[in-house]
């Protein structure tokens, strides 16, 4: 058996272009790979941020305000795994 400079033999059913070996029988192409699908986060609608109410204060007293923070459900990515 003669090996070429790429380390494969010439010709044969499992040989690709230039005699380079391709994957053969018994590979992991598709049969045991699970598809993971993602969807927009329902909490932030895919925007990665949510607003929350906070109590703020100034010289006149306390009042309510809002603060924009990263969404905790999707960790700020905007995507969650579909179930």
Long-range contacts (C-beta under 8 A, 24 or more apart in sequence): 36-81, 37-81, 37-82, 38-79, 38-80, 38-81, 38-82, 39-79, 39-80, 39-81, 39-82, 40-78, 40-79, 40-80, 41-71, 41-73, 41-74, 41-77, 41-78, 41-79, 41-80, 42-73, 42-80, 43-71, 43-72, 43-73, 43-74, 44-71, 44-73, 44-74, 44-78, 46-78, 46-79, 47-71, 47-78, 48-74, 48-76, 48-77, 48-78, 49-76
